[in-house]
Amino acid sequence: MTRADRIRKRAFDIALSAVGLALLWPVILVAWVAASVDTRASGFFLQTRVGKDGRLFRVLKLRTMRVGSGTTVTVRGDARITPLGARFRRWKLDELPQLWNVLKGDMSFVGPRPDVPGFLDRLEGEERAILTLRPGITGPATLKYRDEEGLLAGVEDPERFNAEVLWPDKVRINLHYLRNWRFRDDLRIIIRTVFGR
């Protein structure tokens, strides 16, 4: 990805996130109130994630789990997820507040999903090139594992399967995305994410 590519990608992120926030703030507000009532806590959930160049930032999401649920991987039917939270997750509404992270420059619309600290310490050699990207709300790995919670629900040890199978495959996919980046592919990924294809 060239410097010009990065500038164009960032300009697109700023424009689309500003428009998205202007149009969707009523939806985010109503969802925040509903999540606050549902979980009996703030409807917004902040969590430390690893961003571009390994810098830590706070990702903003709508709360879908009961307070004190921890940060381990989640599976479909997870008892820690509230019924309303499950609907938010199914429709990806819990991700809408991340438009703010995109506008601020913490994230991009398309890129690797931001990991919690610890996972990225395992990146070796050329894999660390992934850290030159802003993490994304969606991306090629996100699309491949759209039903990740369902997939993890079908294995005996979800934590191990995530660490030994899913995560390495996501690294491979994200490296391919970086090396072969094209603006039209970002547009295609966004459209597929929105329309569930």
CORDASUL-V758599 format. One record per pair of residues at least 6 apart in sequence whose C-alpha atoms are under 8 Angstrom apart, sorted by the first residue. I is the first residue (numbers start at 1). GAP is how many residues later the second one is. If there is no record, write none. Layout:
# CORDASUL-V758599
I | GAP
I | GAP
This chain:
# CORDASUL-V758599
1 | 177
1 | 178
1 | 179
1 | 180
5 | 178
9 | 174
10 | 98
13 | 89
13 | 90
13 | 95
13 | 96
14 | 88
14 | 89
17 | 82
17 | 83
17 | 85
17 | 86
18 | 81
18 | 85
20 | 79
21 | 78
21 | 79
28 | 68
28 | 69
31 | 12
31 | 31
31 | 62
32 | 10
32 | 11
32 | 12
32 | 30
33 | 10
34 | 9
35 | 6
35 | 7
35 | 8
35 | 9
35 | 27
35 | 28
35 | 29
35 | 49
35 | 50
36 | 6
36 | 7
36 | 8
36 | 27
37 | 6
38 | 44
38 | 46
39 | 24
39 | 25
39 | 26
39 | 27
39 | 28
39 | 43
41 | 26
42 | 21
43 | 19
43 | 20
44 | 16
44 | 17
44 | 18
44 | 19
45 | 15
45 | 16
45 | 17
45 | 18
46 | 12
46 | 13
46 | 14
46 | 15
47 | 11
47 | 12
47 | 13
48 | 8
48 | 9
48 | 10
48 | 11
48 | 68
48 | 69
49 | 7
49 | 8
49 | 9
49 | 10
49 | 65
49 | 66
49 | 67
49 | 68
50 | 6
50 | 7
50 | 64
50 | 65
50 | 66
50 | 67
50 | 70
51 | 6
51 | 55
51 | 56
51 | 63
51 | 80
51 | 82
51 | 83
51 | 84
52 | 54
52 | 79
52 | 80
52 | 81
52 | 82
52 | 83
53 | 78
53 | 79
53 | 80
54 | 77
57 | 49
59 | 39
59 | 42
60 | 35
60 | 37
60 | 38
60 | 40
60 | 41
61 | 33
61 | 34
61 | 35
61 | 36
61 | 37
62 | 31
62 | 32
62 | 33
62 | 34
62 | 35
63 | 22
63 | 31
64 | 17
64 | 18
64 | 20
64 | 21
64 | 22
64 | 24
64 | 25
64 | 30
65 | 15
65 | 16
65 | 17
65 | 20
66 | 14
66 | 15
66 | 16
69 | 11
72 | 87
73 | 85
73 | 86
73 | 89
74 | 75
74 | 78
75 | 73
75 | 74
75 | 75
75 | 76
75 | 77
75 | 78
75 | 83
76 | 73
76 | 74
76 | 76
76 | 77
77 | 76
85 | 9
88 | 6
95 | 42
98 | 9
98 | 39
101 | 6
102 | 6
102 | 7
105 | 29
106 | 28
106 | 29
107 | 27
107 | 28
107 | 29
107 | 30
108 | 26
108 | 27
108 | 28
108 | 29
109 | 27
109 | 28
109 | 29
109 | 30
109 | 81
110 | 25
110 | 26
110 | 27
110 | 28
110 | 29
110 | 76
110 | 79
110 | 80
111 | 22
111 | 23
111 | 24
111 | 25
111 | 26
111 | 27
111 | 28
111 | 29
111 | 63
112 | 18
112 | 21
112 | 22
112 | 23
112 | 24
112 | 26
112 | 27
112 | 28
112 | 29
112 | 30
112 | 58
112 | 62
113 | 22
113 | 23
113 | 24
113 | 25
113 | 26
113 | 29
114 | 21
114 | 22
127 | 44
127 | 48
129 | 46
130 | 41
130 | 44
130 | 45
130 | 48
133 | 45
138 | 51
138 | 52
138 | 55
139 | 47
139 | 50
139 | 51
140 | 33
140 | 34
140 | 37
140 | 49
141 | 29
141 | 32
141 | 33
143 | 46
143 | 49
143 | 50
152 | 6
152 | 9
152 | 10
155 | 6
